[in-house]
Amino acid sequence: MTQDKPLFGMMLMLGFCVLAPMGDSIAKLLGPTIPLAQLLLVRFAAQVILLLPFIWWNGTRLHMSKRVLKLTIVRTVLHIIGIGAMFTSLRFLPLADAIAIAFVMPFIMLLLGKTVLGEHVGPRRLAASVVGFAGTLLVIQPSFANVGPPALLPLLVAVVFALFMLVTRQIAKDVDPITLQAISGMMATPFLFGLVLVGFTVDMPALKIVAPSGPEWLLLLAIGVLGTCAHLLMTWSLRFAPSATLAPMQYLEIPFATLIGWLIFRDLPNGLAAVGIAITVGAGLYVIYREHRPAKSQLI
């Protein structure tokens, strides 16, 4: 068993909070010129290329039971939809706003845990979920006024990734994380390649493929590397520190996204969105606090 090293685990999670919005910012840069299917294809193909050497080095067998295989297929489809929705939203929304809206996910997971898994959720955590969702609506409101329905895409991201996490919970103990990610990449890559081929026969801009310029090739590869490395940092962080320690740190992704969005795009949340972000973060931290209190306190 890996010995707990909380500080090291926190540093790994900090790395995730930096790399994840960096990858999203590159997707935002490429969005106007590179079709969505091509972005996703490179993202998942890079995941396979990066992770297969780890599989080979460890001598891990790429074998799954039928149950785990079916759930992995569902998980992979959710992963594609979630990343696709986030990349699409970034064509319309500031980076920080899109990520902040997507952080309604912990509240959705709480409600799904109650309704789907039958987990107990006390009234205080339900109230915090309502408050957090209200904060998210404050972030959505100015974006919706500016761009319309695309402002709702990060909500789709939140729902999809909440389901993604619930499915992952069902198979996490059966499959090594690196193996799971490698197999997911191997499932996603041929599917996305097929979509790109379909793009040659139908008039759907999102499925087209274009010849990137030299700098665009580098940025495309960076999306795959950053996305894969960010996920691995998050996974590895959980080996060295308890989730109760790491969960609040995930909200650091929002200020990092705000900083990156300002440096690259000169975007900053407006006053109403900033208030909404603060409310969402506060409610999310309260939910995390309640989730990790002793069992007796969960009854209230």
MOVEN-V602231 format. One record per residue. N is the residue number from 1. RES is the residue in one small letter. SS is DSSP state (~ for helix, > for strand, _ for the rest). PSI is psi in whole degrees, 0 to 359 (999 if undefined). D_CENTER is the distance of its C-alpha to the mean C-alpha in Angstrom with 2 decimals. Layout:
BEGIN
n:N res:RES ss:SS psi:PSI d_center:D_CENTER
n:N res:RES ss:SS psi:PSI d_center:D_CENTER
END
This chain:
BEGIN
n:1 res:m ss:_ psi:136 d_center:27.67
n:2 res:t ss:_ psi:131 d_center:25.75
n:3 res:q ss:_ psi:139 d_center:27.29
n:4 res:d ss:_ psi:133 d_center:25.23
n:5 res:k ss:_ psi:80 d_center:24.81
n:6 res:p ss:~ psi:317 d_center:22.92
n:7 res:l ss:~ psi:318 d_center:23.30
n:8 res:f ss:~ psi:318 d_center:22.01
n:9 res:g ss:~ psi:320 d_center:18.97
n:10 res:m ss:~ psi:323 d_center:18.34
n:11 res:m ss:~ psi:322 d_center:18.80
n:12 res:l ss:~ psi:317 d_center:16.24
n:13 res:m ss:~ psi:324 d_center:13.62
n:14 res:l ss:~ psi:320 d_center:15.00
n:15 res:g ss:~ psi:319 d_center:14.47
n:16 res:f ss:~ psi:315 d_center:10.71
n:17 res:c ss:~ psi:337 d_center:10.88
n:18 res:v ss:~ psi:313 d_center:13.00
n:19 res:l ss:~ psi:321 d_center:11.63
n:20 res:a ss:~ psi:308 d_center:8.02
n:21 res:p ss:~ psi:336 d_center:9.81
n:22 res:m ss:~ psi:317 d_center:12.57
n:23 res:g ss:~ psi:319 d_center:10.83
n:24 res:d ss:~ psi:323 d_center:9.81
n:25 res:s ss:~ psi:324 d_center:13.43
n:26 res:i ss:~ psi:320 d_center:14.87
n:27 res:a ss:~ psi:323 d_center:13.35
n:28 res:k ss:~ psi:320 d_center:15.00
n:29 res:l ss:~ psi:319 d_center:18.14
n:30 res:l ss:~ psi:343 d_center:18.42
n:31 res:g ss:~ psi:317 d_center:17.62
n:32 res:p ss:_ psi:339 d_center:21.30
n:33 res:t ss:_ psi:336 d_center:22.79
n:34 res:i ss:_ psi:124 d_center:20.57
n:35 res:p ss:_ psi:153 d_center:19.96
n:36 res:l ss:~ psi:314 d_center:16.56
n:37 res:a ss:~ psi:324 d_center:17.56
n:38 res:q ss:~ psi:320 d_center:18.71
n:39 res:l ss:~ psi:314 d_center:15.53
n:40 res:l ss:~ psi:320 d_center:13.64
n:41 res:l ss:~ psi:313 d_center:16.69
n:42 res:v ss:~ psi:321 d_center:16.82
n:43 res:r ss:~ psi:311 d_center:13.16
n:44 res:f ss:~ psi:328 d_center:13.77
n:45 res:a ss:~ psi:320 d_center:17.41
n:46 res:a ss:~ psi:325 d_center:16.76
n:47 res:q ss:~ psi:317 d_center:14.64
n:48 res:v ss:~ psi:312 d_center:17.82
n:49 res:i ss:~ psi:322 d_center:20.19
n:50 res:l ss:~ psi:326 d_center:18.68
n:51 res:l ss:~ psi:334 d_center:18.40
n:52 res:l ss:~ psi:322 d_center:21.64
n:53 res:p ss:~ psi:325 d_center:23.83
n:54 res:f ss:~ psi:319 d_center:22.39
n:55 res:i ss:~ psi:314 d_center:23.27
n:56 res:w ss:~ psi:318 d_center:26.68
n:57 res:w ss:~ psi:320 d_center:27.33
n:58 res:n ss:~ psi:352 d_center:26.77
n:59 res:g ss:_ psi:30 d_center:28.64
n:60 res:t ss:_ psi:137 d_center:26.02
n:61 res:r ss:_ psi:134 d_center:26.89
n:62 res:l ss:_ psi:72 d_center:24.40
n:63 res:h ss:_ psi:139 d_center:25.65
n:64 res:m ss:_ psi:150 d_center:24.20
n:65 res:s ss:_ psi:165 d_center:26.08
n:66 res:k ss:~ psi:319 d_center:26.14
n:67 res:r ss:~ psi:311 d_center:24.16
n:68 res:v ss:~ psi:323 d_center:21.32
n:69 res:l ss:~ psi:315 d_center:21.50
n:70 res:k ss:~ psi:317 d_center:21.22
n:71 res:l ss:~ psi:326 d_center:18.21
n:72 res:t ss:~ psi:324 d_center:16.55
n:73 res:i ss:~ psi:315 d_center:17.40
n:74 res:v ss:~ psi:316 d_center:15.85
n:75 res:r ss:~ psi:319 d_center:12.61
n:76 res:t ss:~ psi:318 d_center:12.72
n:77 res:v ss:~ psi:316 d_center:13.56
n:78 res:l ss:~ psi:320 d_center:10.71
n:79 res:h ss:~ psi:315 d_center:8.30
n:80 res:i ss:~ psi:313 d_center:10.54
n:81 res:i ss:~ psi:316 d_center:10.76
n:82 res:g ss:~ psi:311 d_center:7.19
n:83 res:i ss:~ psi:320 d_center:6.96
n:84 res:g ss:~ psi:318 d_center:10.60
n:85 res:a ss:~ psi:321 d_center:10.44
n:86 res:m ss:~ psi:314 d_center:8.33
n:87 res:f ss:~ psi:321 d_center:10.80
n:88 res:t ss:~ psi:318 d_center:13.58
n:89 res:s ss:~ psi:327 d_center:13.06
n:90 res:l ss:_ psi:347 d_center:13.33
n:91 res:r ss:_ psi:342 d_center:16.72
n:92 res:f ss:_ psi:331 d_center:17.97
n:93 res:l ss:_ psi:153 d_center:16.36
n:94 res:p ss:_ psi:149 d_center:16.47
n:95 res:l ss:~ psi:310 d_center:13.41
n:96 res:a ss:~ psi:321 d_center:13.77
n:97 res:d ss:~ psi:315 d_center:14.44
n:98 res:a ss:~ psi:315 d_center:11.43
n:99 res:i ss:~ psi:321 d_center:9.05
n:100 res:a ss:~ psi:318 d_center:11.71
n:101 res:i ss:~ psi:320 d_center:11.98
n:102 res:a ss:~ psi:341 d_center:8.41
n:103 res:f ss:_ psi:9 d_center:9.39
n:104 res:v ss:_ psi:351 d_center:11.80
n:105 res:m ss:~ psi:316 d_center:9.55
n:106 res:p ss:~ psi:326 d_center:11.75
n:107 res:f ss:~ psi:320 d_center:14.74
n:108 res:i ss:~ psi:320 d_center:13.91
n:109 res:m ss:~ psi:321 d_center:13.37
n:110 res:l ss:~ psi:314 d_center:16.69
n:111 res:l ss:~ psi:322 d_center:18.43
n:112 res:l ss:~ psi:321 d_center:17.29
n:113 res:g ss:~ psi:323 d_center:18.48
n:114 res:k ss:~ psi:315 d_center:21.72
n:115 res:t ss:~ psi:325 d_center:22.35
n:116 res:v ss:_ psi:315 d_center:21.09
n:117 res:l ss:_ psi:354 d_center:21.66
n:118 res:g ss:_ psi:23 d_center:24.50
n:119 res:e ss:_ psi:147 d_center:23.26
n:120 res:h ss:_ psi:131 d_center:25.34
n:121 res:v ss:_ psi:117 d_center:23.90
n:122 res:g ss:_ psi:165 d_center:26.49
n:123 res:p ss:~ psi:329 d_center:27.46
n:124 res:r ss:~ psi:319 d_center:26.28
n:125 res:r ss:~ psi:324 d_center:22.66
n:126 res:l ss:~ psi:319 d_center:23.01
n:127 res:a ss:~ psi:320 d_center:24.56
n:128 res:a ss:~ psi:324 d_center:21.80
n:129 res:s ss:~ psi:319 d_center:19.29
n:130 res:v ss:~ psi:316 d_center:21.66
n:131 res:v ss:~ psi:316 d_center:22.00
n:132 res:g ss:~ psi:321 d_center:18.28
n:133 res:f ss:~ psi:323 d_center:17.99
n:134 res:a ss:~ psi:319 d_center:21.08
n:135 res:g ss:~ psi:321 d_center:19.57
n:136 res:t ss:~ psi:322 d_center:16.70
n:137 res:l ss:~ psi:326 d_center:19.54
n:138 res:l ss:~ psi:326 d_center:21.23
n:139 res:v ss:~ psi:322 d_center:18.38
n:140 res:i ss:~ psi:323 d_center:18.38
n:141 res:q ss:~ psi:307 d_center:22.18
n:142 res:p ss:~ psi:327 d_center:23.03
n:143 res:s ss:~ psi:319 d_center:20.32
n:144 res:f ss:~ psi:322 d_center:21.63
n:145 res:a ss:~ psi:329 d_center:25.11
n:146 res:n ss:~ psi:319 d_center:24.39
n:147 res:v ss:~ psi:352 d_center:22.40
n:148 res:g ss:~ psi:210 d_center:22.78
n:149 res:p ss:~ psi:328 d_center:20.58
n:150 res:p ss:~ psi:340 d_center:17.74
n:151 res:a ss:~ psi:343 d_center:16.96
n:152 res:l ss:~ psi:351 d_center:15.87
n:153 res:l ss:~ psi:319 d_center:13.12
n:154 res:p ss:~ psi:335 d_center:10.35
n:155 res:l ss:~ psi:320 d_center:12.00
n:156 res:l ss:~ psi:319 d_center:11.53
n:157 res:v ss:~ psi:315 d_center:7.76
n:158 res:a ss:~ psi:315 d_center:8.24
n:159 res:v ss:~ psi:314 d_center:10.84
n:160 res:v ss:~ psi:316 d_center:9.36
n:161 res:f ss:~ psi:336 d_center:6.46
n:162 res:a ss:~ psi:315 d_center:9.43
n:163 res:l ss:~ psi:321 d_center:11.53
n:164 res:f ss:~ psi:316 d_center:9.38
n:165 res:m ss:~ psi:323 d_center:9.77
n:166 res:l ss:~ psi:319 d_center:13.36
n:167 res:v ss:~ psi:319 d_center:14.15
n:168 res:t ss:~ psi:322 d_center:12.93
n:169 res:r ss:~ psi:325 d_center:15.28
n:170 res:q ss:~ psi:341 d_center:18.03
n:171 res:i ss:~ psi:358 d_center:18.05
n:172 res:a ss:_ psi:326 d_center:16.86
n:173 res:k ss:_ psi:349 d_center:20.55
n:174 res:d ss:_ psi:341 d_center:21.78
n:175 res:v ss:_ psi:137 d_center:19.86
n:176 res:d ss:_ psi:138 d_center:19.21
n:177 res:p ss:~ psi:318 d_center:15.54
n:178 res:i ss:~ psi:318 d_center:16.56
n:179 res:t ss:~ psi:318 d_center:18.59
n:180 res:l ss:~ psi:315 d_center:15.92
n:181 res:q ss:~ psi:321 d_center:13.58
n:182 res:a ss:~ psi:315 d_center:16.78
n:183 res:i ss:~ psi:319 d_center:17.94
n:184 res:s ss:~ psi:318 d_center:14.77
n:185 res:g ss:~ psi:321 d_center:15.19
n:186 res:m ss:~ psi:333 d_center:18.85
n:187 res:m ss:~ psi:316 d_center:18.31
n:188 res:a ss:~ psi:322 d_center:16.00
n:189 res:t ss:~ psi:308 d_center:18.18
n:190 res:p ss:~ psi:326 d_center:21.47
n:191 res:f ss:~ psi:313 d_center:20.04
n:192 res:l ss:~ psi:326 d_center:18.62
n:193 res:f ss:~ psi:321 d_center:21.90
n:194 res:g ss:~ psi:320 d_center:23.75
n:195 res:l ss:~ psi:320 d_center:22.06
n:196 res:v ss:~ psi:321 d_center:23.13
n:197 res:l ss:~ psi:322 d_center:26.61
n:198 res:v ss:~ psi:327 d_center:26.73
n:199 res:g ss:_ psi:340 d_center:26.09
n:200 res:f ss:_ psi:342 d_center:29.50
n:201 res:t ss:_ psi:347 d_center:31.25
n:202 res:v ss:_ psi:157 d_center:29.68
n:203 res:d ss:_ psi:75 d_center:29.35
n:204 res:m ss:_ psi:107 d_center:25.61
n:205 res:p ss:~ psi:325 d_center:24.37
n:206 res:a ss:~ psi:338 d_center:20.71
n:207 res:l ss:~ psi:359 d_center:22.06
n:208 res:k ss:_ psi:166 d_center:24.45
n:209 res:i ss:_ psi:137 d_center:24.48
n:210 res:v ss:_ psi:163 d_center:25.95
n:211 res:a ss:_ psi:107 d_center:27.45
n:212 res:p ss:_ psi:154 d_center:25.41
n:213 res:s ss:_ psi:173 d_center:27.50
n:214 res:g ss:~ psi:308 d_center:27.65
n:215 res:p ss:~ psi:325 d_center:25.28
n:216 res:e ss:~ psi:325 d_center:22.80
n:217 res:w ss:~ psi:317 d_center:22.91
n:218 res:l ss:~ psi:320 d_center:22.05
n:219 res:l ss:~ psi:322 d_center:19.07
n:220 res:l ss:~ psi:314 d_center:17.88
n:221 res:l ss:~ psi:324 d_center:18.28
n:222 res:a ss:~ psi:324 d_center:16.52
n:223 res:i ss:~ psi:314 d_center:13.26
n:224 res:g ss:~ psi:316 d_center:13.58
n:225 res:v ss:~ psi:313 d_center:14.75
n:226 res:l ss:~ psi:318 d_center:12.30
n:227 res:g ss:~ psi:316 d_center:9.18
n:228 res:t ss:~ psi:314 d_center:11.22
n:229 res:c ss:~ psi:322 d_center:12.71
n:230 res:a ss:~ psi:315 d_center:9.77
n:231 res:h ss:~ psi:319 d_center:8.67
n:232 res:l ss:~ psi:321 d_center:12.42
n:233 res:l ss:~ psi:318 d_center:13.04
n:234 res:m ss:~ psi:316 d_center:10.90
n:235 res:t ss:~ psi:313 d_center:12.72
n:236 res:w ss:~ psi:328 d_center:15.98
n:237 res:s ss:~ psi:326 d_center:15.86
n:238 res:l ss:~ psi:346 d_center:16.21
n:239 res:r ss:~ psi:339 d_center:19.34
n:240 res:f ss:~ psi:347 d_center:21.05
n:241 res:a ss:_ psi:147 d_center:20.23
n:242 res:p ss:_ psi:153 d_center:19.89
n:243 res:s ss:~ psi:329 d_center:16.75
n:244 res:a ss:~ psi:328 d_center:18.91
n:245 res:t ss:~ psi:323 d_center:19.26
n:246 res:l ss:~ psi:328 d_center:15.71
n:247 res:a ss:~ psi:313 d_center:13.92
n:248 res:p ss:~ psi:332 d_center:15.59
n:249 res:m ss:~ psi:337 d_center:14.68
n:250 res:q ss:~ psi:333 d_center:10.97
n:251 res:y ss:~ psi:348 d_center:12.47
n:252 res:l ss:~ psi:343 d_center:13.93
n:253 res:e ss:~ psi:329 d_center:10.91
n:254 res:i ss:~ psi:309 d_center:12.59
n:255 res:p ss:~ psi:325 d_center:16.00
n:256 res:f ss:~ psi:320 d_center:14.87
n:257 res:a ss:~ psi:321 d_center:13.19
n:258 res:t ss:~ psi:316 d_center:16.51
n:259 res:l ss:~ psi:313 d_center:18.56
n:260 res:i ss:~ psi:319 d_center:17.01
n:261 res:g ss:~ psi:323 d_center:17.27
n:262 res:w ss:~ psi:317 d_center:20.85
n:263 res:l ss:~ psi:320 d_center:21.83
n:264 res:i ss:~ psi:316 d_center:20.78
n:265 res:f ss:~ psi:354 d_center:21.11
n:266 res:r ss:_ psi:35 d_center:23.23
n:267 res:d ss:_ psi:135 d_center:21.01
n:268 res:l ss:_ psi:144 d_center:21.15
n:269 res:p ss:_ psi:142 d_center:20.37
n:270 res:n ss:_ psi:180 d_center:23.73
n:271 res:g ss:~ psi:314 d_center:25.49
n:272 res:l ss:~ psi:317 d_center:24.34
n:273 res:a ss:~ psi:322 d_center:20.64
n:274 res:a ss:~ psi:320 d_center:21.14
n:275 res:v ss:~ psi:316 d_center:22.80
n:276 res:g ss:~ psi:319 d_center:20.05
n:277 res:i ss:~ psi:316 d_center:17.43
n:278 res:a ss:~ psi:318 d_center:19.94
n:279 res:i ss:~ psi:316 d_center:20.47
n:280 res:t ss:~ psi:315 d_center:16.85
n:281 res:v ss:~ psi:314 d_center:16.43
n:282 res:g ss:~ psi:315 d_center:19.83
n:283 res:a ss:~ psi:321 d_center:19.28
n:284 res:g ss:~ psi:319 d_center:16.03
n:285 res:l ss:~ psi:325 d_center:17.96
n:286 res:y ss:~ psi:318 d_center:20.82
n:287 res:v ss:~ psi:316 d_center:18.93
n:288 res:i ss:~ psi:318 d_center:17.78
n:289 res:y ss:~ psi:315 d_center:21.44
n:290 res:r ss:~ psi:324 d_center:22.81
n:291 res:e ss:~ psi:330 d_center:20.61
n:292 res:h ss:_ psi:13 d_center:22.10
n:293 res:r ss:_ psi:162 d_center:25.64
n:294 res:p ss:_ psi:157 d_center:28.38
n:295 res:a ss:~ psi:322 d_center:28.78
n:296 res:k ss:~ psi:322 d_center:31.72
n:297 res:s ss:~ psi:345 d_center:29.84
n:298 res:q ss:~ psi:348 d_center:27.30
n:299 res:l ss:~ psi:356 d_center:30.19
n:300 res:i ss:_ psi:999 d_center:30.22
END
